Amino acid sequence: MMFPLRGVLCYNKIVSFTINYLNKISVHTTKALLELDHHHPVRTEHEVPQDLAPSVVIPQRHVPIITARKLAFSRVHVEARQAWVENMDRVEEEKIGMVDLHPDVFATMPRVDVLHENIVWQRNYKRISCATTKTRAEVRGGGRKPWPQKGTGRARHGSIRSPIWKGGGVAGGPRGPKSYFYMLPLTTRVLGLRVALSVKFAQNDLHIVDSLDIPTDDPQFLEDMADARNWGLSVLFVDDTDVISRNLAHALAKLPSHNAMPVYGLNVYSMLKHETVVLSLAALEKIEEKLLQNMHSFSAMPKTYAIAS
Amino acid sequence: MAACVISRNSSMLSKFKLFRATAVVSTKSKSLSSTPRRDDDDAYVEKRQKKVYTRRGYDTEHLAEPMTAADLPAVRGEFPDFVRSSEEYRWVERLLPLRSIPQPPPGLPRQTPSGWAPPPASAPNLPYFVGRTRTHEYPVFYELRNSSRKLVKIKYVHGDIWAFAKDIQEYLEAKAECPVATQVHEVAQLVRVKGWFLDECKEFLFEKGF
């Protein structure tokens, strides 16, 4: 459940996670969390005095925050994986916490065949090929027998538009708009997402950050950050909703290799296309919740049911 | 969460009787909904159903009569007081379908009357572990390939899958008194057994404590 704090502008992202050692208080912004932890006010983007540079802010942080997440549908025999929670407000990497990751989502077997199936499906299910050719009946002309059957010494023909003629119709060619639509089973698509996340995590290409807000709208900031942290040439930022901060939006607009995506847009193709995938904590919660819910739901649930959320 | 509006103004109440919970569902109905039946459901229903004595005997309160112009308030814009209450929403919750398959409650016996064995609370001391399907059953399935090759597939094998294949092969060969071929698929975490040994495989898993 996420509610905006009073005074927070709409551009700010809202992060919520549970802190075990703070007796499971659910905190609604990183700012409030840090204030709780360190008992002194923290300056955020909107409290910067006017004499400083307009969009440069460095919040103060001291000790790393350990966040213990309660995993739903936990397995008896498999341990949870763990990942650092990193920062996005500085170029240098800073580990501000650690989270548990569900093994069913982040530690599945590397099923390359499932990844392949998903990518082929993603490329083809939207495809409508408009390639069309004319048959001998549709090509203009060719209704009359060009010369008599016998007596001319030439080969016998019935029409000048038969497929063996130059300019004639095509035999067996593409016919009209053709759809390549098909749906992979839901379990295969869910498994594809799980395998992609597992593969990214196993190869150290998955990073969890507390919030996707950056202090400046300069795209150079993102490039420097990727350079300093060895994130590679392309980065995919995943947030829980389809609203990002103004700075991040402006920076990403100028960088074709860096992209942002909400959780509902997460797909195998994009995860494999970008070298690094960066999830916000809220996105992580949502991804796990949705994938686990699909894994433990009654299969083939009819869509006529309206489930109260 | 839905909110039910209940009028508190007694003068309005006398004018038109509100539709009470006469359409309350039978407390004996069984539904697979998320909210289970509460112990006080019967008492709650009795309390809410106002018994009216008619010539036919005691009858539950019937529907309100249609509202007429005389029932409207005298002064335009004057409305009776109301309170918002979600007390009745539990009857809606009982009917909603479940979002996910429920987990079996703890403390069930190892063998139930139907023959189903609940999944173990902790992993047995073996180099492998066999998980359950999403409906908490053994992951053992028939497989018929090319309309003649009979196989049994055991899925969700974690840990040392080769040791599992060896153990199940020994067990089945002792039972069948003939060689039994097995196939290990490490990446898919499954083992295939040649021959339709479905019940024997389930017994093996039960004996091992999975």
Interface residues (C-beta under 8 A of the other chain):
Chain A: F73 R75 V76 H77 V78 M109 P110 R111 Q293 M295 H296 S297 F298 S299 M301 Y305 I307 A308
Chain B: E93 L96 P97 L98 R99 S100 I101 Q103 P119 P120 A121 S122 A123 F129 G131 R134 H158 G159 V187 A188 Q189
